[in-house]
Amino acid sequence: MFVEISGFLFLLIIVVLVLASSRYGYEIFSELDPEAQLQKINEDPNKFRTGTILVVFEHFVIVTLAITLFFAFSSFNLLLGVVWVIARGIEGLIQIYNKRKFLGLLNVAEQYSGANANEKETLSDSALTILKSKNSTFTVAQLLFSIGTLAYSIVFAINDILPGLVYIGWFGIIASIIYGLGNGAKHVKPNFNALWNLGGLLIWIFELVLGGWLLFAPPPVPMIPL
């Protein structure tokens, strides 16, 4: 049961993120242009609110996924199970906490629209602080994401759990390492996006394939104690 639930949650995460980004304009990594951001929010505050709430829901799904994966596969390697449930659980929780501040941009934007020049400068600084906080939290979260993804990918790669899952596991190992390195490189050199973009593409493919595989594959091979 937990295998199929995990597969569904992987796919649900993808659907929610695509919807939030394409339909509601949510930026995974926000541009640090507070004036433009506040103006965009004022043009359609409900769009901003809905996109952000969808992403908060996605963060809750991440926490749930970490738990269902633990119940489904931790018997194959308890230590790595603990690693991914902590890493991905914290990944989701810190972003949920940060989104409370991010939603505060609604109030800042509302005040900004009727403010004078001096007030706008102060509100712009507040918005910039919120945007920087969101981006830095996302950077930490993606490091945790890479660690968690690497942990369960190793479990899939070294154990005969489901037919074909070994190959998906090895792909996940490669994808998570590239994504983690790209995330670190982007943090050091913000304009260097090539490695991070490549890692992101590989991760999307990995999670899409893995989600479908877990949802529709036969039950896992039971762990027989020696």
N, C-alpha and C positions, 0 to 999 in steps of 0.2 A: 504493500500500500504506500509506504513512504517513498519508494522508488518512483512510482507513477506521480505522486504529489510533487516530488522534487522536479521531475520533468516538466510538469505543468507550470510550476513556479518559474523555472528558467524562461519558458516561453512567455509567461505573463509579464515578466520584467521587461523583455524586449518590446512587447506590444505597448506597454504603458510608456516607456521611454520614447518610442517612435511617435506615439500620439501626443505626448507632452511637447516634444520638440517640433514636430511638423504642423500640428494643428494649433498649438497654443504658444509657440515661439519660445519655449524654455531653452535657455543656453546652458549646456553642461558646464562649460567654462566661460564665465561672464567677461565681457569686454569691460575694461576699467575706464569707462567714459560715463561718469555719473550723470552729467547733464542729459546726455542722449538717453540713458537708461530711465531716468525719471520722466522725461518727456514721453518715452514709449509706454511707460506704465500709465501715465495720465490719459493717453489716447484710448486705452482699453484696460482699465484696472481689473475687470472681471476675467479677462484673458490671462493676465499675469497671475491672478489668484488661482484660477483653475489649473494652469500649468504647474504651478508650484505645489498645489495640493496633490496633484497626480504623482509628482515626484516624491512627495512625502509618503504617499501610499506605496510607491515602489521601494522606498527604503524599508518600510515595514515588511514588505515581501522578502527583501534580502535577509532580514533577521530570521524570518520564518523558514526560508530556504536553508540557511545554515543549520537550523535545528533539524529539519526533515532529512537533510543529507547525513547528519550525525546519526540519526536513528536508522537510516537505511544502510550506511556503509561503515560506521565506526568499528564494527566487529572485525573488519579486515585489517585495521590498524588504528588502535585507540588513540595513540599519541598524535597522529596526524589528524584524526577526527577532532580532538581537542583544539589543535592548532587552527583548523578551518572554522570551527564554530566560534572561537574567540575572535579571530581576525575578521571574519565576515559579519559577525554579530556587532562588534565595535564599529566596523565600517558603516553599517546601517544606522546605529544609534547616534553616532556623532553627527551624521548628516541630518537626522531628524531634529536633533537639538539645534543645529545651525540654521535650519530652515525657519525656525521660529523668529530668528533675527532677520532673515532674508525677507520674510513676509512683512516685516516692519517697514520695508521700502514703500509699501502702500501709503502709510501715514506720512512718510517723508515726501513722497511725490505729491500728495494732496496739499501739504503745506507749501511745497515749492512753487506750485502753480500760482499762488496768490502772494508770494513773498516779494519783498524789495531786494535790491542788489546785495546789500550786506547779509540779509537773511538767507538769500539763495546761496551765497558762498559757504555759509555755515552748514546749510542743509546738504549742499553738494559734498562737503567734507565728510558728513555723516554717512551719506550714501556710499562714498568711496570706501570708507572703513568697512561697511557691511559687505560690499562686493569683494574686497580683498579677503575678508574673513571667509566668505563662501568659497573662494578659489583655493585658499590655503587649506581649508577643511577638506575640500575635494581632493587635493593633492595627497594629503595624509590618508584619506579614505581609499584612494586608488592603490596606494602602497599596501594597505591591509587587504584590499581586494586581490592583488597579485599574490600575496602570501597565502591567502585562503584558497585561491584557485589552484595554485601550485600544489598545495597540500592534497586536495582531493584528486587532482590530476595524477599525482604520483600513486595514490591508492588504486586508481583505475588502471594505470599502466603496469603495475607490478603484480596485480591479482587477476585471476580469471573469473571475473564477476558476471559479466554479460557478454554474449557473442559480439565481437567487434569493438568492445569498449576499451580494450587495451590500446588500439590505434588512436581512438579519440583521446585517451589519457595522455599519450605521448604528444599528440598535437596540442593539448592543453598545457603541457609542460613548456613546450616551445613558445606558445602564445603568451603565457603568463610571464615568462622571463623577458621576452621582448617588450611586452607592455610595461612591466616594472622598470626596465632600463629606460624606456622611452619617457616614462613619467618622471624619473629622476633627472634625465637629460633636459626635459622641458622646464623643470624647476630651476636648474642651473642656468640654462640658456633658453629663456621664454620664447624666442623666435625659432628655435629648432624643434619643429613638429614632426619631421618625417618618421622618426622611429616610433614616436607615440601614436601617430596615425596608423602606421603599419600594425603595431601591436593591437590597437583598437579594432581594426578590421579583422585580424585573426581571432580576437576574443569574441567578436560578434558571431563569426562563423562557428567557433567552438561551442558557444552557448546555444546557438540555434540547433546545431546538430545534436549536441548532448541532450538538450531538452526533449527533442523528438525521440531520441534513442531511449531515454529513460521512460518516457510516457508510453511508448508502444512496444518496447522490447519485452521478452519473456522474463519471468522472475529471476532474481540473482541466484547464483550458486550458493547454497548454504555453507557457512563456515563450520567445518568439522573439527572439534578440539582434538589435539594429539594426546 
